[in-house]
Amino acid sequence: MSVYTSPAPRQQYNDLNGNPYVGGKLFTYAAGSTIKQNTYTDSTGSTPNTNPIILDSEGRVPHEVRFKSGLQYKL
C-alpha cells in the first residue's frame, strides 16, 4: 500500500481564543461523505490511526498523519 504524509503532519488545532484543543477529536472521512476512512501512523500504511484521532496536550495529533494514495479525504 502506498501512503503519503500530510502536508502538515503534526498540525496544531486551536479554539477561537488561540488555545490548543487539548483532547480534541479529529475525524477522517472519505471526501464528500460521512463514511470514516483510515489514515495511518507509519510509512508502510500498516498501522491505522484511531478514528477519531485524539489530540494531545498541545492540540496536535500524537504522530504523523499519512494518507493512502489514490483516496480523497475530509478532516
Helices and strands as residue ranges (DSSP letters): E 3-5, E 25-26, E 29-30, E 53-54, E 66-68, E 73-74
